[in-house]
Every structure is written in C-alpha cells, then in structure tokens.
Amino acid sequence: MHLEEKIAPARRGLRAAARPVITGSSHSFPGTRSSQDDLWQEFFLDHYDGFPLARRIFENSGISSRSTAVDPRAEKEVSGWSTGQRMERYIEEAVPLGKRTVADALESAGLAPSDVGLLAVASCTGYTTPGLDLRLADELGMSSKVQRLFIGHMGCYAAVPSLGAVSDFVASRGRPAVLLCLELTSLHVQPPTRDIEQIVAHALFADAAAAVVLEPDADSGYEVIDVVAVTDHSTADHMSWQITDLGFKMGLSPKVPDVLAQHVGEVVRDQLLAPHGLTPEEVTGWAVHPGGKRILEVVGERLELPAGALDASYGVLDECGNCSSPTVLMVLQRLPRTDGPVVAMAFGPGLTLYAALLRRS
C-alpha cells in the first residue's frame, strides 16, 4: 500500500478547525509588595550612591508599587549572586507561583488539569532542565500524555506569539490548552553602575505570572482571530537580555519609543485590522503592554486613541510595574467587558512588535 493510501483515511477523519476562545484567566504575584518610593529610599538610593539622575528615573517611572520574589532590601547581596545561585532561586519561586496561577485559571474556566491538551510556558528570567513546563505539569497532576511547549528568550512580547501558538493547537486539535507567562526579573539586580539603561530597567521591572485557558468553540470569552508581527532588525541592539556570570543583564535604549512610533500605526491599521475590515475607531478594548509611560503615550498618539483607551495599561504599570511577558495578559484581564474587537499588543527585543485581534464571543 502506498503512503498516500495509508494516510487518506486519517485525512478524511480530520475535523474542521475550531474557534480558539479564552475562557479562563488569572494572575499572581510572588514575594514582597513594595512601594516604588520605599525601594528607592531603602535600597537603590545607596546602591546608586545617591545619583540624582537615578532618583529622577525612579520618581518619573509611572509606578507606585511593585511585587518582587527577591526583596533587595532584605537580601542586599543579590547583585553579587552568581547566575547559578539565581537559577536555583528561580526554581524555588517559579514552581509554586506557576502552579497557583495555572490552577486559578483552570478553576475560572471550570476545567480540571486532566482536561488540558497542551501546557505552554513562556519565561526569559530563568532556565532549568527538566523545564518549568514539565515540573508544573507534574505538580498540577496533568496527564502524562499532555503536550508541552516552553518559549524562552522573547522577553516582554512573548505572550502574544505564545497565544498564537496555543490558539493554533486548540483550533487544529479541538482540545483545551493553557498558556502561562512567568517572569522573576528581581533575580537579576545588577551591581552598582551609572549606566542609564540599567537604572531604567531596575526602575521599571517587577515580578508576576499570568495564565489564560483556551477552549475550542466556547460560547463565552475572547476568541483569538489573528496575530501579526513586525521586527525592525536595524534596531536589534535597542533591547537586549545578556546572560552574564552575575545573572541576566538588560539593555534598554531610550530610543525604543521612537522606533515603535515608526511601526505601530502600520502594524495595527494595515496588518491587523484592515484585513478584517476594521479600523482603530471600531476597536472597543486596547490591551497594550506598558513598557513605560512614553511607550503608552506613543501608542496613543500614533493610533489617535480616545482619552481613557489605555487606562488599563496605565493602571497595571502604576500598580504592578513592567512584569515583562505576563503584563499584557494582566492588562487584558483588567479591560471592561464590552462587545466588539479587542487588540492586544506587546513589544520586545528585535526590536519586535506583536499584536493580536480578539473578539468577545
């Protein structure tokens, strides 16, 4: 029998693509919740030896509080930890945080761990083998046959391409899936420096985990309609995440908002919305990754968004800081429930912009 004859019955049995719908979500924070002012006064003031520019960066960050797995006020030696020490702490903190977050998301969707066909985990702040995905599947009691996917190295925008991959699984396999984004940036406090990019990173980044559950053809939730991306390779050095002997070192150029300003209109209007016969004026919800105040200002200006359109993003930035990949999912969870299209958008190394079109079903 020829190969084509063997696989023909399987082809005839293929089901039509299902609609991937977000039916459950959750987010969680580790460790200590601190005010931005306390972190400056009780640690970073001495860490930067009272550097006036560092003070201004912290004061103008748009952040009032953050959560951290490692509180540098209590563990002042963190900036001297080896990468090995930081990875050990990553596992100690990430497993219980991820387990709690996924369990809460499944509960909100009314599903059991055994119902899950795919568990996807995105993280760029720690690595281990066996991976966090495998450890969590075991901790949660998922089937030994559950499929797993670990997505690393993408940084702040990882949630959106990960959502696309998970949606494709749900559409093609007709089974539920879970996406977890988990970042512990506080593990990577660097030694004192006058490097502005490092100071900005320490003023902005925080820790969190967020999870979403997707089901095929569900009656209620956000249906994932489309995902698009653009990468400006000429500005790849504007955002970086380098593995060093003292943890992971962030590079964050002040030119990032200017680069985003060049691309955000085209990506959203032409690539994401126009093929579906939509304009920004018809979008009823905006979940934009709050990489910083200026980034949100640029998005609002270039897309000519009405006042209040980015309130959820500003609120998450203020109350939680920039938590890297989980942040856009946290903003999505905060949006008011309205009918109509929703855009989720995030930015990161590359320099890369990813956007997803959702619709409440």
Steps between C-alpha positions, in 0.01 A plus 500: 500500500633843407551763771227718347251213532599442861447859611185565293261361767662722763458800274132423450462488876650843565261738677430853389706767676353606832473857628759554777336692783653630825268367770707543815780717633691592812811678622712473814788676669790355699682616810483857620288790382683831541442861415730652239602767747597245767709300251687817409547629853588168662719340232561675168593835658812340652541259208543797264677715759230768482547552124253785424405370154418159647267667751319685220461180297340322795276796582378540139446130427120514527518219757376523857550136609656172386520137607833317516602144581830637631475807722837675459447683829504167684746320270744781429761264358277404203699712253804280569325164462638267234277395214484152655368642828238700313383194304463298820281775642302515175382141544421554869277794415366414154351157568256600778417829327431329168301220662275747681446711191414212265273337759307825544464545123370145458255551786369818337440304179337210685761250382718242673873455432418167334295685236804685364644394164789748492686691770713785364735699724677824403784634713835670438618558859601146589593167345509143622479145369264329571319817393243704686233365265578139594523577872166682497323227303613254765414728795152568360427134431462536123495192281832340409384543141451876522698689238735770625670801347762726660557843343811691605718797401211712366467742791210741541312408181501122558134478605364593158687250276447240772128574490514447124671161536258383769203620292624302201513186716144552624374571148666197341469245781167607651636467855548751786838660560664719764756777453705614800732803485726529805787738564721564804705802398594580861746208486718706269588815696839607366799654683502881545552695178443839335371323187164667430356191328563291812347764726187520284465121505527491879244779529243331274508123532309285747387138550172328415335202333189498280313213340221458247294193412377450145222263394364403159170657388408633845188715530654775711841667512754666271533321167850529355453621143848591373861565602751718310857616554774728372870510592731793431832316470691826465425580866569156649749650747233724658374221728714211622515236774854374547591199713801592716681346796283727719161413359320648202582858404236716333580748225223753441562796270308827549444492121248212527188726501625677186539170314155383608357828378621412149325162489198483730258673263583277205491179703167572666316676219633319193610156617259421783176693452462578129490133383198457728328816380569689824650833601646610836182702561299176507720330759324485837794395717876557498734271696838664437812384678608786731871491432516850645303824502654632179420180312132528594501865400643413158239229438219735597634778278573290190169316507309816602330316784231675703558608858480205738569234234823399674381535859543126565861514380582807709332338800706182476820704456418708806398214730725219375785640291625342177484126571632402155302226320205464745420872489288517184288208627452688827381804303263281298350366821438856621310620190129574546273235350373647174383355173716558195861454394792523742867551415780355717847634424850456643857597414843353565846407376556499130366776504170313467134600512233229528124562491194275530139561401242359741122507499261433785280204418 
